[in-house]
Amino acid sequence: MAFTPISNAPLTDAQLDTLQEWLDHFSNDNSVQNVSELDGFLAAIVSGPQGLQFDDWHAALWGGVEHLPKWKSDRDFQRFFD
């Protein structure tokens, strides 16, 4: 999988819309359901007193391991996390 450098630039409206579409598609009662919640969730991850492993916060993002998304492609998975 090709590496895409992460930018410090704010997300564009199109990028925010795409994130929201994915959150809408994969949401459930226990998952992060919108971009504002995602922002707070990720801020808590990076500012907490201890680092978390990807598998732990990734599962929490989607409401548990049983709700992990089935991405159409590795590219979609990578775009979401980039």
SVG drawing of the C-alpha trace seen along z (x, -y; Angstrom):
<svg xmlns="http://www.w3.org/2000/svg" viewBox="-28 -24 33 33">
<polyline fill="none" stroke="black" stroke-width="0.4" points="0.0,0.0 1.4,-3.4 2.2,-5.9 0.4,-9.2 2.0,-11.9 -0.3,-13.4 -0.9,-17.1 -1.2,-19.7 -3.7,-21.6 -7.3,-21.8 -9.6,-19.3 -11.5,-20.6 -15.3,-20.6 -15.1,-17.7 -12.9,-15.7 -15.2,-16.4 -18.2,-15.4 -16.5,-12.1 -15.7,-11.4 -19.3,-12.1 -20.5,-9.7 -18.3,-6.9 -19.4,-7.6 -23.1,-7.5 -22.5,-4.3 -20.8,-2.4 -22.5,-4.0 -24.4,-2.2 -25.7,-3.2 -22.3,-2.9 -20.0,-4.3 -18.8,-7.8 -21.5,-9.2 -20.4,-12.5 -17.3,-14.6 -17.6,-16.7 -17.7,-13.5 -14.7,-12.2 -12.8,-15.4 -13.4,-15.1 -12.7,-11.3 -9.3,-11.8 -8.4,-14.8 -9.0,-12.6 -6.8,-9.8 -3.8,-12.1 -4.1,-14.1 -4.7,-11.3 -2.2,-10.4 -1.3,-7.1 -1.0,-6.1 -3.5,-3.7 -2.8,-1.0 -4.5,-1.4 -6.6,1.8 -8.0,0.5 -9.1,-3.0 -10.1,-1.7 -12.6,0.7 -14.0,-2.0 -14.4,-4.4 -16.8,-1.9 -18.6,-0.8 -16.7,2.5 -14.8,5.1 -18.1,6.7 -18.8,3.4 -15.6,2.9 -16.3,1.7 -15.9,3.9 -14.2,1.4 -14.7,1.8 -11.0,1.5 -7.7,0.9 -7.7,-2.5 -10.9,-3.6 -9.5,-2.4 -6.4,-4.4 -8.2,-7.5 -10.3,-7.4 -7.3,-7.3 -5.2,-9.7"/>
</svg>
